[in-house]
Amino acid sequence: MDRMGNIMGGRLLASIIPVMFGIVGAFVDNVPISIMGPWIPSPLFSLMPLYYWCLVRPDLMTPAWAFLIGATEDILSGGPPGVWAASFVATYAIIDRQRDAFAGLSGLGAMLGFATAALVACGTAYIIMLIHQWSLLPLTPVLGTFAMTVLFYALAAIVLGAVHHRLVGPMRSDF
Amino acid sequence: MARARGGAHLPLIIVAAVALALILIGKAQSSLFDRARAHVMDWMEPALQASRVPVDSATRWVGSIGEIFAVYHENLRLKEENARLRQWHNTAIVLDDRVKRYQLLLHAVPDPALTSVVARVIGRASHPFLQTMILDAGKAGGVKPGQAVVDARGMIGRIFLTGERTSWVILLTDLNSRIPVTIAPENAQAIMAGDNSPTPAIETLSQGRQLKPGDQVVSSGDGDILPAGLPIGTIVAVGGGYRVALYADQSTTQDVQILDFKQPPETPPKPSPNDLPVTAAGLPPAAPPPAPTVNAPAQSVAPLLKPVVKPVSSPKLPATNPAPTDSGTNGDVPEDNNQ
């Protein structure tokens, strides 16, 4: 009985770790402290867990979680509500459809796979903002965010991989 | 696998619809999200204050690495600039004194007094669609949305969201920033628009005006939102167009002033009969109308004549001339409630 309780608790914890990482990523992304200066945008840390667990364990990263992470990003970033929520859901849809192609990538290919997802997220957000503001917006800040996000994913993937293999994987295992 | 995807697609569509609905609701009711942001930032304020010290030190350290190699030249340049600024400082004092004397001679209306709150920058954020600064003063310190934020060098931005102890500044460089400005020396009126680049663009320049690099940009005060004459920057030529190089450096500034320009509207005292133009001109005031002979019209006009009839009761105002019975004219005369 105790073992069953531990298993259930572990499963629950494992199922919320991915979304918690996404929300923490949104907080880190939006902590208004920049050691890189005001002209270098913050990376989209919240997109990284979304991409990683959407590929590795899609049952732990559902569309609703993607929406929640995006909505957190929206509230914290100070921008118009719904922009990142919609763009994260759109990105999730792309990853979900092309999971087989993305999951087979490794090394530099994996980076390119994430770059595609980041491009979809930034591009969708840009288009939504374009419609929202109804004026031509400069591309440089979005491209900066995209570049920083891809650059930081190399480090984040190592951390996310370690968390998955040491925490999420064993907790989801019944044995 | 196919089944799993099919199962995931239905919620995906629903979630996508919710996301779109959120955008529309946010467009219509942004205050809900603004309140949530303000609460989150108030909650995070102690953590931001604590984390600010080491991060600022790290930022200064990182920023100074590149400057080490240019210290000598920078020192020479600063000495030269300092000498030049001292000359300008003396000139400014003399001119300021002269302007005050002219104002005194001309009985000019003095500039409105500005109150201000000094605040510290506890955070900066640079996002693709938003550039903000967070200050450690909020509603508790009298900070309100719309107030101008300046540092010792010039204007930085405006308050756009206030929490209880924190407030968010929309920077002049932000995509959503639009400021009415005056460009000296020709006093050209223009709108300065941020586009997330370090130098905001000049938009909607008044017709026939030509800009030159080095022209001074100050706030125009149009719309009574910002005080007039706040220094903002100078015009620089960038890629065939003109932009504004800001005086204030938003990346290094630590202490700022939040200017409260909105003065409470002044309520003028109610005019007395002696304030009427006729009385003020030294002429005898209008006499009350003759007693109405027809009952029905008199009843309808009587309330309108009331303001004119009242001054007659004053001993200073003899009733000699008949008053016009035009209701439109009499209706414009305010009633003196003090009598």
Contacts between the chains, C-beta under 8 A, distances in Angstrom:
chain1	res1	chain2	res2	distance
A	30	B	125	6.5
A	30	B	127	7.8
A	31	B	48	7.6
A	31	B	51	7.6
A	31	B	123	7.3
A	32	B	48	7.0
A	32	B	122	7.7
A	32	B	123	2.9
A	32	B	124	5.6
A	32	B	125	3.9
A	32	B	132	6.8
A	32	B	133	7.7
A	32	B	134	5.0
A	33	B	48	7.2
A	33	B	51	6.2
A	33	B	52	6.8
A	33	B	55	4.8
A	33	B	123	5.5
A	33	B	124	6.9
A	34	B	59	7.9
A	34	B	124	5.7
A	34	B	125	7.0
A	34	B	126	6.0
A	35	B	55	6.0
A	35	B	58	5.4
A	35	B	59	5.2
A	35	B	62	6.3
A	37	B	59	7.7
A	37	B	63	7.6
A	37	B	251	5.6
A	38	B	124	5.6
A	38	B	126	4.9
A	38	B	131	6.6
A	38	B	250	6.1
A	38	B	251	4.7
A	39	B	126	6.8
A	39	B	198	6.3
A	39	B	251	7.7
A	40	B	126	6.9
A	41	B	126	5.0
A	41	B	127	6.2
A	41	B	128	6.0
A	42	B	125	7.2
A	42	B	126	6.5
A	42	B	127	6.7
A	58	B	4	7.2
A	58	B	8	6.9
A	59	B	4	7.8
A	62	B	8	7.1
A	62	B	11	6.8
A	63	B	8	6.6
A	63	B	11	5.1
A	63	B	12	4.4
A	63	B	15	4.3
A	63	B	16	7.8
A	64	B	11	6.3
A	64	B	15	5.8
A	66	B	15	7.3
A	67	B	15	4.7
A	67	B	18	6.5
A	67	B	19	5.9
A	70	B	19	7.1
A	71	B	22	6.9
A	74	B	22	7.8
A	74	B	26	7.8
A	74	B	33	7.4
A	75	B	33	6.2
A	75	B	36	5.4
A	75	B	37	6.0
A	75	B	40	6.8
A	76	B	37	7.3
A	76	B	40	6.6
A	77	B	125	7.6
A	77	B	127	5.2
A	77	B	129	8.0
A	77	B	130	6.3
A	78	B	37	6.1
A	78	B	125	7.3
A	78	B	127	7.4
A	78	B	130	5.1
A	78	B	132	5.6
A	78	B	161	7.5
A	78	B	168	6.4
A	79	B	127	6.5
A	79	B	129	4.9
A	79	B	130	4.9
A	80	B	23	7.1
A	80	B	26	5.5
A	80	B	27	7.0
A	80	B	30	7.3
A	80	B	129	7.7
A	81	B	22	5.7
A	81	B	23	6.9
A	81	B	25	7.2
A	81	B	26	3.0
A	81	B	30	6.9
A	81	B	33	4.5
A	82	B	19	5.8
A	82	B	20	7.3
A	82	B	21	7.9
A	82	B	22	3.5
A	82	B	23	3.4
A	82	B	24	7.7
A	82	B	25	7.6
A	82	B	26	5.0
A	83	B	23	6.7
A	83	B	129	7.4
A	85	B	19	4.6
A	85	B	22	5.7
A	85	B	23	8.0
A	86	B	16	7.2
A	86	B	19	3.9
A	86	B	20	6.2
A	86	B	22	7.4
A	86	B	23	6.1
A	89	B	12	7.1
A	89	B	15	5.4
A	89	B	16	5.1
A	89	B	19	5.0
A	90	B	16	7.3
A	92	B	12	7.0
A	93	B	12	5.7
A	93	B	16	7.2
A	96	B	5	6.6
A	96	B	8	6.1
A	96	B	9	7.9
A	96	B	12	7.0
A	97	B	5	7.9
A	122	B	128	7.1
A	125	B	128	6.9
A	125	B	129	7.5
A	126	B	128	7.4
A	128	B	23	6.6
A	129	B	129	5.3
A	132	B	23	7.2
A	132	B	27	6.9
A	133	B	175	7.5
A	133	B	176	8.0
A	137	B	129	7.4
A	137	B	175	6.5
A	137	B	195	7.7
A	138	B	175	7.7
A	138	B	195	5.0
A	138	B	196	5.7
A	138	B	197	6.6
A	140	B	196	7.2
A	140	B	197	7.1
A	141	B	126	7.8
A	141	B	127	7.6
A	141	B	128	4.3
A	141	B	129	7.2
A	141	B	196	4.5
A	142	B	128	4.5
A	142	B	129	8.0
A	144	B	128	7.3
A	145	B	127	7.3
A	145	B	128	4.6
